[in-house]
Amino acid sequence: MKAQLHFQFLFFLLFSGSQLLQAQIPQVPLEMEFADLTLKIHPQAQREIQLDVDALYRNAAYFKVKAERINLYLPIVERELRSQDVPDEIKYLVIQESGLVSDAVSTSYAVGFWQFKQGTAEEVGLRVDGQVDERKSIVASSRGAAIYLKKHQGVLNNWMTALVAYQMGLGGAKAYFGNQYAGQKVVNIDRNTHWYFKKYLAHKIAYQSSIAIFTSNSTRLSEIQIQGPTSFASLAKQFGVTEAHLIEYNKWAVNGKIPAGSFTLFFVKGTRLPEAPVSSSNQTTVGSSQAAPTKSSPAYKPANSYPKITGNTSKATQRKQILVNNLEGIQAAATNSTTKFSEDIGIREKRLIKLNDLPETEQIEQGAYYYTQRKRPSAEVDTHVVEAGETLWSISQKYGIRLASLKSKNRIRKESDLRPGMVLNLKEPRKRGIEIPIYSEPDPVTSSPTQPTAQSKVEHTPSQNVQTQTPAYSYHTVSAGETLFSISKKYALSVEELKQLNGIGSQNLITVGQKLRILNR
């Protein structure tokens, strides 16, 4: 009898939950806002979208599971979209793509939260190899998706077509839409509107006002910066969760192991965590006897993870075993001459010298990495802050960029012209007439930051005196949970202005305690 009553009670709860969902199913309006667009929805398209909204609410149990994932992941998605100046409401697209399942795989072998194929993932800077698959990291994949979407918007000049390009590619979208929507701010949604966008609208309408149903606010996704190599077993003890739990929330570690390098670890705790996720701005470092560098310049953090070494690192001193910055490479087993080293690894000396931009008298250093494949004309990151003791050659080796390209991009020819603190371009050439900026570290004793020495040349005629102008700056210290977007709004700057002032690259990395330069208007 008790069992029967228990079953009836459970049935009542499920039925009641289903009724609650049915009662709260949102209705598709005839007009709505999306990004910077006004959408006017034709009645036929309205009925079509409503059918999809109804279907999303049909299964109460499935809705609850998805809502719980949304509660964990969407704040992070929103943050990463904002960091790239992508409208945060595009966050609903990730629900459409994967249902927020980290290791989802499509029939076309697209993988992860945002369903990237490997080539596209690498195009937006995600690491995909035998050790790490960042398509399964909510932070990295969301940042990659934001970069991808922003690129489409830059070409198509319309957020609707940019979103559809996520499904069909930029070339496909240009061929499909032409220029008919470029610059338009009012868009009619009708039977001919692309199905992918109407499907997105169904997800936006379904979840934007209903994500709190059945969702507990007592759990948050915690993000901690860790240093590998390390194991989930040791990290589980550190953070008071099970090893299986860490593996479940960190499927970006392909083999269930964390390789050498700096990574963001995710886990969920039942106790209330800070409202704003900490992400990569949290500098807690575990799994290593040495803490990660804490220099305040944002370009130092990308530098810490280069060169990127992947592959069979246990046989790094043998040919065809590792990749250095995704190029074929090898580690020197001993200090030697280029002649002896080239003989040992089976490559012609002249070729070795050319691939690595080596002076013929340069000695091979034990433990250093060398390329056996030609370096690239650009690096994966935008900038590098020069440290004392570095050379143009060592920087070119660090990022796998050709020495001639590095010199050309920065209009710097002589090693003697290099200075610590210089912010070197690694992707785009520096514009003519603009000097290389110098980043100066804040004074830790007085807490009065030294004035940055980046200066711009002032155009002048021969009859004028040559002058340089140093703008007035103040400084902002980054707190936990802050993003470039939130800081830029606080000081009435754009994200791009803030990035340029501080030499921040495309990965938008900032750290807690970092002092950001703010231009006083």
N, C-alpha and C positions, 0 to 999 in steps of 0.2 A: 504494500500500500504506500509506504514511504517512498519507495523507488518510483512508483507511478506518479506521486505528487511532485517529486523532484523533476521528473521528465517533463511534466506539465508546466512546471515553473520555468524550466529552461526554454521550453517551446514558447511560453508567453513572452519571455525576454527577447528572444529572437524575433518573434512576430511583432512585438512592440517596437523594437529597433527598426524593423523593416517599415512599419507604419510611420515611424518618425521620419525616416528618410523620404518616404513617399510624400509625406505631408510637407516636407521642406524642399522638394525639388524646385530649383530656381527656374524661372521661365525666360526664354530668349526674348530680349527686347527688340523693338524695331529700329532702335538707334543706340549705339554704344561707343565708348572711347577705347582706342587701342593705341598705345605708344603716343605719337603725336597726331594720330589720325582720328577722324570721325567716321564711323561705319554706319551706313544706312542699309538696313537688312530687309530685303524683299520678303514678303510673306511666304513664298515657296521655300526660300533658303531658311527662313525662320523655322518652318516645320521640319525641314531636313536636319538642322542643327539640334532642334529640340529632341528628336528621336535619339540622337547620340547622347545628349544630356541624360535622358531618361534611362538609357542603357547603363550609364555609369553608376546610377543609383539603384539599379535593379537588385543587386546582391549585397545585402547588408553586411555580411561577414567580410566579403572582399573589399567593400568600401572602407570598413574599419581598419583592415590591414594596410590598405594604401594610405589612409589618413594618418596612421601612426608613422609611416615612412616619411610622409610629407612634413609632419611635425619635427622630425629629426633633421631632414636634409634641406628643406626649402629655404630656411634662413641663410644657409651657406651659399646656396645657388644664387639667391637674391644679392648677397654681398659681392660675389664674384662678377655678376652681370654689371652691377653698379660700378665696380672698379674699372670697367672698360667703357663706361658711359653707354651701356646697352640698357634699354628700358627694363626695369626689374619684373614687369608683368610677363615678360617672355619666359619667366621661370616655369610657367605651366607647360611649356613645351617638353621639358624633361620628363614630366609625368606621361605625356603622350608617347614619347620615344621609348621609354623603358619601364614605366611604372615604378621608377626609382629602385630597380633591381640592379645591384652593382655589377653582376657578371652576366647580365642578359646578353644573349647572342641571337642575331637575326638570321634569316635564311640566306642573306647575302654576306654573312660573316662580319657584320657590324657588331661592335662589342661595347658593353659598359653603359653607364648612366645616360650618356648622350649619343650612344650608338655610332661611334666612330669606326670607320675602316682604318687599317693601319697607316696607309699612305696619307690620309687626311689628318690623322692624329699627329703624325710626325711633322706635317706641314704647319700645325699650330703649336708645335713645341712640346708635345707630349712624348714621354719616354715609353717605348714599347719594345721589349726584348725578352730574353729568357729569364730575367730576374724581376723586372718591374713592368707592370702594365698600367700606366696612369689613366687609361680609359675607365678603370675601375675605382679611381679616387674621385670622390665628389668635388674636392677642391680643384684639383688639376684639370679634370674633364670639364667642369663648369667654366673655368678660366679659358680653356681651349675653345669651348663652344661660343663664349662671348667674343673672342678674337675672330672666330670664323664668321659669326653673324655681323660683327661690325665691319668686316671686310666687304661683305655682300652689300650692306647698307651704303658704304662709301661709293660703290659702283652703281647701284640701282636707285638710290635716293628715295626709298620708300620701304618702311618697315614691314609692310605686308609681303611685298615681293621678296624682301631680304629673308623673311622667315620661310617662305616657300622654297627659296634657293637652298635652305638647309637640307631639304629632302631631294631636290633634283639637281643640285649643283649650280654654280654661278653661270656656267655656259648654258645649261638647260633653261634656267630662269630668264636669261637675256633673250634666248631664242623664243621662249614661250610668251613673255610679256612685252618684249621690245621696250619702247620708252613711254608706253601709254600711261603708266602710273608714276613716272619720275616726278618728284616734287609735289604731287597731289596731296592735299590734306583731307579731302572728303572722298571716300571710296564706297561705291555701291556693291553690296554683297548679294548676288543672285544665283540662279541655277548654273551659270557659267563660271562662277568663282572657283578657283582651284580647290579640290576636295581637301587637300592637306591643311589649308588655312581654315576651312569650315570645321574640320576635325579639331584644330587647335582652339577655335572659339568655343566649341563644346566643352573642352577640358577647362578652359578659363572660366566659363560661366558655372560649370559644375563645382569647381573647387574654390573659387575666390571668396565665397561667402560661407562655405560649409566645411572647411578643413578642420574646424574644432570639434565636430561631432565625433563622439567616442574616443577623442584624443586626449591623452593624459599630458598635463603640463609639468609633471614631476620628473621627467627625463629630458636630458639634452645630450647631443652628440659632442663629446669632448675631443678637442684637437690638441695634441702635444707634439712638439718638434723633438725628434729622436735622432741619434747618431748611430749608424750601423758600422760594421756588421754586429748583429745581435739576434736573439731568438725571441719568439713569442712567449716561450716558457718563462724567461727571466723578466720580460716586460709585464707578464700577467701578475707576478709577485709584486712588482713595483707599484702597480696601479690597483691591485685588489680585485681583479676580474679573472675569469677563467681563460686558459689558453685558447679554447674553442671559440670563446667570445671574440677575442682579438683577431683570430683567423677569419671569422665571419664578417667582421667590419673592416678588414684590411686585405681584401682579395687582390689589391694592386700588387701585393707581394706574391708573385706568381707561384713560387715553390713552397710557400708557407715559411719562407726565411727572409730576413731583412739583410740585404747586402750592404757593402760599404757605401757610405754617403749620408746625406741628410734627408730625412723623410718626415712626413706628417702622419702620426699614428691616430687612429680613431677608436673610440670605445664609448659605451653608454653606461652611465651609472644611474641607479634608481633615485639617488638623492638629487635635490635641485642643484644644478650647476649654474654658473653665471649666465645671465640672459643673453649676452652677446658672446658668440663663440670666439675663442682666442686665436685659432688658426696659426698661421706661420709667424704671427707676431709674438707668440709665446716662445720664449727662448729656453724653456726647461730642456736640458739635454741629458739623455740617459743612454746606457749601453756603451759608454766609452769612458775611459779614464780621464780624457781631456775634454773640456767644454769647447763648444764651437766658438769661433771668433765672434766678438760682440762689437766690432767697430760700427760706428753709427752710420757711415755712408752706405746707402742702399745698394750700391754696386758691389760691395764686398760680399754680400750673401750669395749672389749668383756665382761669384768667383770661387767660393768655397767648394762648390760642387763640380768644378772643372779642374783637370780634364775628366770627362765622364768615361769610366772604364766599364765595359760590359763583356760578357762572354765567359769563357772558361778561364777565370782569373788564376786558378791554381797552376795553369800552364802558360802564364803570360809571357814567359821568355821564349816561347816557341811560336813560329809563324802560323798564321791562320787560326789562332785561338781566341784572340780578343779584338774588340773594337775600341778605338780611342776617339771619343766624340763622334761615334757612329762611322768612323773610318777604320780601315784595316791598320793595325798597329802591333807593336811589340815592346816589351820591357827589356831593358838592358840587364843582362845577368851579371856583368862585371864592368868596371871602368876599363876603357880600351880606346884604341885609335879607331877612326872610321874604317880604315882598311881591314883591321882584324874583325871588327863588328860585322861589317858587310859580308866577309867570308863566312863567319859563324852562322849567320842567318840566311845565307844563300841569296843575296841580292847584290847587284853591281854597285860598287862604291859610288860612282857618279850619280846613279839613280837615287841612292840613299841620301846623298848630299842635296840633290835637287828637291826631293820630296819633303825634306825637313829644313830647307833654306840654310843648310849648315855651311859655315866657313870651312875651307879644306883643312884648316889646322885645328878645328874644334875637336875636343876630346869627348868621347861618349861616356856619360856618367852612369854608374851602377844605380839601378832602380828607376831611372828616368824612362819615360815613354817616348817612342819614336814612331813616325808614320811610315807605313809601307804602301800607302795609297795617297794620291795627291790631295793636298789640303784644299779647302773651299775658299771662294772669294769673300764670303761673309761668315760671321759666327751665328750661333743660335740666339745669343743675347745682344742687347743693343749697345751697352757701354761697359767699360772697365775702368776702375779707379787705380791708377798706378801706385804701387807700393815701393818703398825703398828697396833697392837691390834688383828690381826687375829691369829687364831689357825689352826692346821691341821684339827680339827673337823669342824670349821666354814667354811673352804674352801671346805671340802668334802660335806657339806650341800649345799653350794652355787651352786655347779655344779652337785649334784646328783651322786657323785662318792663315792664308798665304801672307808671308812677310811683306811682299810688295803691295798687296791689297791693304794691309794695315797702315802702311806708310802713306799710301795714296789717299785713303779715306780721311786721314787726319792731317794731310799736308805737312808731314814731318819726315825728314830725310835722314838726319844724323842722330846717332845714339846719344850724343851729348846734349841734344835738345830735349830729351825726356826728363821729366821732373815728377817726384812723388806728388800724388794728389791730382795729377792730370786726369781728366775724364775723357778717355779715348772712345771714339766711335768704332763699333765693330760691325755694323750693318750698313748704315747710310753714310755717304760722304759728308764731311763737314762743309758747310757753305763757304764760298769765298768771302773774305773780309771778316770772318768771325774767328777770333782767337780760341785756342783750346782752353776751356774753363779749368780752373784749379779748385779742387774741393779741399777746404780746410776743416780739420776736426775741431769741434767745440773745446774750449778750455775747461778741463775737468776740475780745476782748482777754484777758479772764480765763478764758474757757471755762466760766464759771459762769453758766448761763442765768438771766436775770432772771425773777423769779417771775411767772407768768401772773396776770393781774388778773381773770380770769373769776370771778364770785362768784354764789352763789345766795342768795336771800333766805330767812331762817329764819322759819317761821311763829311768831307770838307773839300773846299776848292783850294787851289794853290795859294790864294790870298788869305786863307784862314789859318789860324793856329791849329795844330793837331791836338785834339782833346780826347780823353777817355772819360766815361761816365760810370761811376759805381753806384748802383741803385741802393736804396735804404732797405735793409732787411730786418725782420724780427725772426724769432724761432718758436716752433711748437714742438713740445715733447709728446711723442706718441704714447697713448694709454692703451690698455688691453681693450680689444673689441673695436678700436677705431680702424677706419679704412681710408684710403685716399679720397674716396667720394665724400665721406662725412667731414673730413678735414678741409677739403676744398670748399665745401659749402659754408663752413664756419668762417672762412676768410674771404669769401666772395671771389674765389679763383676757380678756374676750370681744372679738371683732373690733369689735362695735358700740361697746363702751366705749372702745376705743382710738380709734375714729373720732371719737366725740363729744368726747373729751378734746382732740383736735387739729384739730377742725373739718374733718375729711376728708369729702368728698362721695361720691356714689354711684359715681364712677369709681375710687375706692380708689387714688389716685395718691400714691406716695411716691418720694423721690429719695435717691440715695446721698449720705451726709453730712448728711442732714436730721436735726434733733434732734426726737424725739417725746416729748411729755409723758407720763409714766407715773405713775399714782396709787399712792402708797405705802399699802398696806393695813395 
